[in-house]
Amino acid sequence: MDQPSGRSFMQVLCEKYSPENFPYRRGPGMGVHVPATPQGSPMKDRLNLPSVLVLNSCGITCAGDENEIAAFCAHVSELDLSDNKLEDWHEVSKIVSNVPHLEFLNLSSNPLSLSVLERRCAGSFAGVRKLVLNNSKASWETVHTILQELPDLEELFLCLNDYETVSCSPVCCQSLKLLHITDNNLQDWTEIRKLGIMFPSLDTLILANNNLTTIEESEDSLARLFPNLRSINLHKSAGLHCWEDIDKLNSFPKLKEVKLLGIPLLQSYTTEERRKLLIARLPSIIKLNGSIVADGEREDSERFFIRYYMEFPEEEVPFRYHELVTKYGKLEPLAVVDLRPQSSVKVEVHFQDKVEEMSIRLDQTVAELKKHLKTVVQLSTSNMLLFYLDQEAPFGPEEMKYSSRALHSYGIRDGDKIYVEPRMK
């Protein structure tokens, strides 16, 4: 059988990890020595191969000599072959079957949709625990074949594969714990429920950027479909537009972590409102959008929730409101406290025998106040002395001698007094 044209896995491996390009690191097990054969080997006598091989974007189209792969890669546990030109699953199988301890394999952005994965080829993947097929356009038939031949698969990445539907596998994959299936076009919840059927042990489901619409499923059904789900990511699910969809997440019996950024339902709320309303509606979660929910924050959020809905019409009040009222009782509205600094005050201006009540701005300076008082006391600003008397101060009036000093720095309050005297010649 003719070998496909292009660069082989072994050719790239030799180039990248030759002593010239990848200096030998001293220590046991750090290098692999292959004696020269009588026919002569095109490879170096020694390659320094780590257990994690990164050969992405190298133009690889085929495996190369399988005996040499087996000799050099017996200790390799992780292999990144993303963004190459592998289009034949048989060539991938030749590589993987000669890496006996392989646990992590990244085949992202290889044109593997151009060939059919046969079960005998998929069998060479049997030891893999983490498989990345992002942007490979792998069909569901290919995925099903892989699932049947990988009994220990724990993590599967199927992002950017243009999926609009999910095809159920004829057998369940009991081992899978994490499914990363972002950036597809899975809009209808009936497609998502198929994932629950296929992966009953799923712990983490990442569905971001899928335009997911409303969660049309009964609470009992959701609990049966995802009995072990601990974490779900629904970032940018453009179809989630009602709070009932959020409430449905409480049906997952083990759910502890939720990510819900960029959904239309939450856009009209402030950042604080979004977080508190979500925490109050999801009583079992311990992490929201990547941040831990502390006990104190939960209580604050639940009390906020009660006050938020207390003025709503009865028909618009969510059931969670009544649960929280049972827990905390009916709360009084929070007092509205204006913490903004006072901008003006009313003071008594004393000059000779006259007293006049005036409103003065606190953002002005002493010099500006003198200009304001010129017409009141009939004195020029250069001939005017000002004294401020705090009504509670025990030490008497304080001369306002610094023209550039702002009035608010004196702590002037309503009812305080300002005395004006002519400067003595």
C-alpha positions in Angstrom: 0.0 0.0 0.0 1.4 3.4 -1.0 2.2 5.7 1.9 0.4 9.0 1.8 2.4 12.0 0.7 3.3 14.8 3.1 5.3 15.0 6.3 5.1 12.0 8.6 4.7 11.9 12.4 8.2 10.4 12.7 9.8 12.9 10.4 8.4 15.8 12.5 9.3 14.0 15.7 12.9 13.7 14.7 13.2 17.3 13.6 11.6 18.8 16.7 13.3 16.6 19.3 16.7 16.1 17.8 19.6 16.9 20.1 20.2 20.1 18.1 16.7 21.4 18.5 15.9 19.9 21.9 19.0 19.7 24.1 19.5 16.5 26.1 18.4 16.8 29.7 20.5 14.8 32.1 18.7 12.3 34.3 17.3 8.7 34.1 14.6 8.1 31.6 14.9 11.5 29.9 16.3 10.2 26.6 15.6 7.1 24.4 18.5 5.5 22.7 18.0 3.4 19.5 21.1 1.6 18.1 21.8 2.1 14.4 20.4 -0.7 12.2 22.6 -2.5 9.5 20.5 -0.7 6.9 21.2 2.6 8.5 18.6 4.7 10.2 17.6 8.2 9.1 17.1 9.1 12.7 19.5 10.4 15.2 21.0 7.8 17.6 19.4 9.6 20.5 16.2 11.7 20.8 15.1 13.4 24.0 11.4 12.8 24.2 9.3 14.1 27.0 6.2 12.2 28.1 4.1 15.1 26.7 4.5 15.6 22.9 3.3 18.7 21.3 3.4 18.5 17.5 0.6 20.9 16.5 0.6 22.8 13.2 3.4 20.7 11.7 1.8 19.6 8.4 1.6 15.9 9.5 -0.4 13.8 7.0 0.7 10.2 7.9 2.3 8.1 10.6 5.7 7.0 9.2 7.6 4.0 10.4 5.5 2.2 13.0 8.5 0.3 14.5 10.3 3.6 15.1 7.1 5.1 16.7 6.9 2.1 19.1 10.6 2.4 20.0 10.5 6.1 20.7 7.1 6.7 22.2 6.6 3.8 24.6 6.6 6.3 27.6 4.5 9.0 26.0 1.2 9.8 27.9 0.0 12.9 26.1 0.0 13.8 22.4 -1.1 17.0 20.8 -1.6 16.6 17.0 -3.9 19.5 16.6 -4.0 21.6 13.4 -2.2 19.1 11.2 -3.4 17.6 7.9 -4.4 14.1 9.1 -7.4 13.1 7.1 -7.2 9.3 7.3 -8.2 7.5 10.6 -5.9 4.6 9.6 -2.9 6.9 9.8 -4.0 8.1 13.2 -4.5 4.5 14.3 -0.9 3.6 13.3 0.4 6.4 15.5 -1.8 5.7 18.5 -1.5 1.9 18.5 2.2 2.3 19.0 1.9 4.7 22.0 0.8 2.1 24.6 0.5 4.5 27.6 -1.3 7.3 25.8 -4.0 8.9 27.9 -4.6 12.3 26.3 -5.0 12.8 22.5 -5.7 16.1 20.8 -6.8 15.8 17.1 -8.5 19.2 16.8 -8.6 20.9 13.4 -7.6 17.9 11.4 -9.8 17.1 8.3 -10.8 13.7 9.7 -14.4 14.0 8.4 -13.0 12.9 5.0 -12.7 9.3 6.2 -14.7 6.7 8.0 -13.5 5.5 11.4 -13.7 1.7 11.5 -14.1 -0.1 14.8 -10.8 -2.0 14.4 -9.0 1.4 14.0 -10.9 2.9 17.0 -9.7 0.0 19.1 -6.2 1.4 19.1 -7.6 4.3 21.2 -8.7 2.0 24.0 -6.5 3.5 26.7 -7.2 7.1 26.0 -9.0 9.0 28.8 -9.2 12.5 27.3 -10.0 13.0 23.6 -10.2 16.4 21.9 -12.0 16.5 18.5 -12.7 20.2 18.3 -13.2 21.6 14.8 -12.6 18.2 13.3 -16.2 18.0 12.0 -16.3 14.5 13.3 -19.7 12.9 12.6 -21.9 11.4 15.3 -21.2 8.0 13.7 -17.5 8.6 14.3 -18.2 9.6 17.9 -20.3 6.5 18.5 -17.6 4.3 17.2 -15.1 5.9 19.5 -17.4 5.6 22.5 -17.8 1.9 21.9 -14.1 1.3 21.8 -12.9 3.6 24.6 -14.1 2.0 27.9 -12.2 4.4 30.1 -12.9 7.7 28.3 -13.5 10.4 30.9 -13.3 13.7 29.0 -14.6 14.4 25.4 -14.2 17.7 23.6 -16.6 18.2 20.6 -16.5 22.0 20.1 -16.8 23.9 16.8 -18.2 20.9 14.9 -21.3 22.5 13.4 -23.7 20.2 15.3 -27.3 21.2 15.0 -28.6 17.9 16.4 -27.4 15.0 18.5 -27.5 11.4 17.4 -27.9 8.9 20.2 -25.4 6.2 20.6 -26.7 2.6 20.6 -24.8 2.1 23.9 -24.4 4.4 26.9 -20.9 5.6 27.9 -20.8 5.1 31.6 -17.2 6.4 32.0 -17.6 9.9 30.6 -17.4 12.7 33.3 -16.8 15.9 31.2 -18.4 16.9 27.9 -17.2 20.1 26.3 -19.5 20.8 23.3 -19.4 24.6 23.0 -19.7 26.8 19.9 -22.1 24.5 18.0 -25.7 25.2 17.1 -27.6 23.0 19.6 -30.7 25.1 20.1 -33.5 22.7 21.1 -33.5 21.1 24.5 -34.6 17.8 23.0 -31.1 17.5 21.6 -29.5 18.2 25.0 -31.6 15.5 26.7 -30.0 13.0 24.3 -26.6 13.8 25.9 -28.1 12.9 29.3 -29.2 9.5 27.9 -25.8 8.8 26.3 -23.7 10.0 29.3 -25.5 9.1 32.5 -22.4 9.6 34.7 -21.7 13.1 33.4 -20.3 15.4 36.0 -19.6 18.5 33.9 -21.5 19.8 30.9 -20.2 22.8 29.0 -22.8 24.1 26.5 -21.6 27.7 26.1 -22.4 29.5 22.7 -25.1 27.1 21.6 -28.1 29.5 21.4 -30.0 27.1 23.6 -33.7 27.8 23.9 -36.0 27.2 26.8 -35.5 24.0 28.9 -38.7 22.1 28.1 -38.5 19.2 30.5 -40.3 18.2 33.7 -38.4 18.3 37.0 -38.5 14.5 37.4 -37.2 13.9 33.9 -34.3 16.3 34.4 -33.3 14.5 37.6 -33.3 11.2 35.8 -31.4 12.5 32.7 -28.6 14.1 34.6 -28.4 12.4 38.0 -24.7 13.1 38.6 -24.4 16.5 37.0 -22.3 18.8 39.3 -21.4 21.7 36.9 -23.1 23.2 33.9 -22.0 26.1 31.7 -24.8 27.9 29.7 -22.9 31.1 28.8 -24.5 33.0 25.9 -27.5 30.7 25.6 -29.4 33.3 23.6 -32.8 31.5 23.9 -33.0 31.5 27.7 -35.4 34.3 28.3 -37.5 33.4 31.4 -36.7 32.8 35.1 -38.5 29.4 34.9 -35.5 28.1 32.8 -33.2 29.1 35.7 -35.5 27.4 38.2 -35.4 24.2 36.2 -31.7 23.9 37.1 -32.7 23.1 40.6 -34.0 19.7 39.3 -30.4 18.4 38.9 -29.9 16.7 42.2 -26.1 17.2 42.5 -25.7 20.5 40.7 -23.2 22.8 42.6 -21.7 25.0 39.9 -23.4 27.2 37.3 -22.2 29.6 34.7 -24.8 31.9 33.2 -23.2 35.0 31.6 -24.5 36.7 28.5 -28.0 35.4 28.4 -30.9 37.8 27.4 -32.9 37.2 30.5 -30.3 38.9 32.7 -29.3 41.9 30.5 -31.8 44.3 32.0 -30.5 43.8 35.6 -27.5 45.4 37.2 -24.4 43.2 38.0 -25.4 43.2 41.7 -29.0 42.3 40.9 -28.1 39.5 38.5 -25.8 37.8 41.0 -28.1 38.1 44.0 -31.3 37.0 42.1 -29.5 34.0 40.7 -28.0 32.9 44.1 -31.4 33.3 45.7 -33.1 31.1 43.0 -30.4 28.4 43.1 -30.2 27.4 46.8 -27.8 24.4 46.2 -25.1 26.0 44.2 -21.7 26.8 45.8 -20.1 28.5 42.8 -21.7 31.0 40.4 -19.9 32.2 37.3 -16.6 31.0 38.7 -16.9 32.7 42.1 -17.6 30.9 45.4 -20.9 31.7 47.1 -20.2 32.3 50.8 -22.8 31.7 53.5 -23.0 35.4 54.2 -23.5 36.2 50.5 -26.3 33.6 50.3 -28.2 35.1 53.2 -27.8 38.6 51.8 -29.0 37.5 48.4 -32.0 35.7 49.8 -33.0 38.7 51.9 -32.5 40.9 48.8 -34.8 38.6 46.8 -37.6 39.0 49.4 -37.3 42.8 49.3 -37.0 42.8 45.5 -40.4 41.0 45.0 -42.3 42.3 48.0 -44.1 45.0 46.0 -44.8 42.9 43.0 -48.4 41.8 42.2 -49.2 38.4 43.7 -49.5 36.7 40.3 -45.9 37.9 39.4 -44.3 36.7 42.6 -42.2 33.6 42.1 -42.7 30.5 44.3 -39.2 31.0 45.7 -40.3 34.2 47.3 -42.8 32.3 49.5 -40.1 29.8 50.5 -37.8 32.5 51.6 -40.5 34.4 53.5 -41.1 31.1 55.4 -37.3 31.1 56.2 -36.8 34.7 57.1 -40.2 36.1 57.7 -41.6 39.3 56.0 -38.8 41.9 56.0 -39.2 45.6 56.3 -38.0 47.7 53.3 -34.5 49.0 53.7 -34.3 52.7 54.6 -33.1 54.9 51.8 -30.0 56.6 53.0 -28.5 59.4 50.8 -24.8 59.1 51.3 -23.9 61.9 48.8 -22.1 64.8 50.4 -24.2 67.9 51.2 -23.8 70.5 48.5 -25.2 73.5 50.3 -26.2 74.6 53.9 -28.2 77.4 55.5 -26.1 79.6 57.9 -26.6 82.8 59.9 -24.4 85.7 58.6 -23.7 88.2 61.4 -22.4 91.7 60.6 -22.5 94.5 63.2 -26.1 94.3 64.5 -27.5 92.6 61.5 -28.3 88.8 61.2 -29.2 87.3 57.8 -30.0 83.7 57.0 -28.3 82.6 53.8 -27.8 79.5 51.7 -24.2 79.0 50.7 -22.6 76.4 48.4 -20.0 74.2 50.1 -18.0 73.6 46.9 -16.8 77.3 46.8 -13.7 78.7 48.4 -13.4 81.3 51.2 -12.5 83.9 48.5 -15.6 83.1 46.5 -17.8 83.4 49.6 -16.3 86.9 50.3 -17.4 88.0 46.8 -20.9 86.6 47.5 -21.1 88.6 50.8 -19.9 91.9 49.3 -23.4 93.2 48.6 -24.7 92.0 51.9 -22.2 93.6 54.2 -21.1 96.5 51.9 -17.4 95.7 52.4 -14.7 95.0 49.8 -13.2 91.5 49.9 -9.8 92.9 50.8 -11.3 94.6 53.8 -13.3 91.6 55.0 -12.5 89.1 57.8 -14.6 86.0 58.2 -15.0 83.8 61.3 -16.8 80.5 61.3 -18.6 79.3 64.5 -19.6 75.7 64.7 -22.7 75.6 66.9 -21.3 72.6 68.8 -17.7 73.8 69.0 -16.4 74.6 72.5 -13.5 76.9 71.4 -15.3 79.8 69.8 -15.1 81.2 66.3 -12.4 80.1 63.8 -11.0 82.6 61.4 -11.4 81.7 57.8 -8.0 83.1 56.8 -7.1 80.9 53.8 -8.7 82.3 50.6 -8.3 79.1 48.6 -9.7 76.7 51.2 -13.0 75.1 50.3 -15.9 75.6 52.6 -16.8 71.9 52.9 -13.4 71.4 54.6 -14.7 73.3 57.6 -17.5 70.8 58.2 -20.2 73.6 58.0 -23.7 72.4 58.8 -27.2 73.9 58.8 -27.6 76.4 61.6 -23.9 77.3 62.0 -22.8 81.0 62.0 -20.4 83.1 60.0 -19.3 86.4 61.5 -18.1 89.2 59.2 -15.8 92.0 60.5 -14.0 94.9 58.8 -10.3 94.6 58.7 -8.6 97.0 61.1 -6.4 99.6 59.4 
